[in-house]
Amino acid sequence: MHALRNIHAALVPGGLIVDTQPVGARPTVTADRAELGTADMRRWIKTIGRLDSRAAETIRDGLYRLSLEEQFIVTDTFSSGPECIEIMRGWRDTHVPVRLARRLANVETEVEIHQQVRLRLLASAGTAR
């Protein structure tokens, strides 16, 4: 059974689940306000698509209703280029292009990744049909 169905059992009717996910396929990476390139999150976007289809099932089944959906930019800040590379390489389904990695390797100032993020609130709608 998937997680949203299990979580539903623990929520009171109208209880909320906050779902935030990066949804941009190529977030911009900058240092000193200059663009260094983009990360490649296309595989992640496919993963999110699969998760979204499972969430849609729980909405169709009457477990949840979509209470809110918005998108905004979230900026992650790293102390240096090497730190940024190390952390990004640990992100699921994310690739650091070689050209970007080369540029980041020698950056000793703060690095920022500007990601498009989706925020959704799913409200527990009672029992399933």
N, C-alpha and C positions, 0 to 999 in steps of 0.2 A: 504494500500500500504506500502511496507516495506521501511525502511530508505534510502537504497542506491538508490532507484528509486526517492525518494523525493529530495535527495541531488543532484542527476544528473541534475535536472532542474535548480539548482543554479550554476552549474559549467560551465565554458567556455570549448569548445572542447579542449582536452588535459590537462585540469585542473586535479590536483591530489588529491586523498584521501590517507592519511597515515593510515594504519590499523596495529596496534600492539596488539598482544594477547599472553598471556602465553600459551604455548602448551605442556609443560611437565607435565605428570601425577603425578610425585612424586618429587617435588623440594627439594633439600637438605637444611637442616637447620644446621648451624654451630655456635659455639661460641669459641673464642680463637683458631681458626683453627681446632677444633675438631668437628667431625660430631655428632650431637645430634639425628638425625633421618630425616624423610621426612614427608612433609605435604601430604595430600591425595587430589589431584585435579582431580581424575578420572571423577567425575560428571561434572566438568568444561570442561574437554576435550570433553565430549559428547555434551555439549552446544555449544562449538566451532564448532564441526562437523555439527550441525544443521545450525549454522550461515554461515559456509563455503558453504553449499549446496545452501543457498539462494543467497550468493554472486556469486556463479558459474552460477546461473540462469541469473543474470544481465550481466555477461560476454557472455553467450550464446545468450542472447537477443541483444547484440551489444551495450549496454550502456557503458561498460567499457572494457578495456584490461588490463591484468596483466602486469605492467611495470617492476616490480622487486619483488623478494621474497627471503628473507634471514632469517637465524636463528642465534641467538647468546645468550649468557648467560647474564642476568641482575641480579645484586646483590642488594637486598633491605637490608638496615641496620636499626636496631632498637636499642634503647639505653639499653634495658634489655629484658630478657625473658618474663616477664609479659606483657610488651608493645607489644612484638611480638605476643603473644597469643591473646591479645585483638584485634589487627588489623587483624590477619589472620582469626579469627572467624567472622569478618565482610565481608570477601571476599565471593562473590557469589559462590555457589557450591564447597566450600572448607571445608574440615574436618581436624581438628587437632587431630591426634590420641592421645589417653589417655597417652600412654607411652611417646610421645614427649612432651605433655603438662606438665607431671610430671617433666621431665628433665628441661624444660624451666622455670618452676615456681620459681626456686631458682637462676636463672642466673642473676647476677647484672651487667655483662659486656655486651658489644655490641653483638648482635645476627645478623646473616646474613642469608638470604634466597636466594639461587642461582637458578633462574628460567630460563628455556629455553623459549625464546621469539621469535615469528615470526614477521617479519616486511614485510608488503606488500605495494606496491604502486599501486593503481588502477588509471589508466588514463581515463578520460572521453573520450569516443569514438564517440561522436556526438549523433545522434538520434537513437532510437530503431528501429529494423526492424519490 
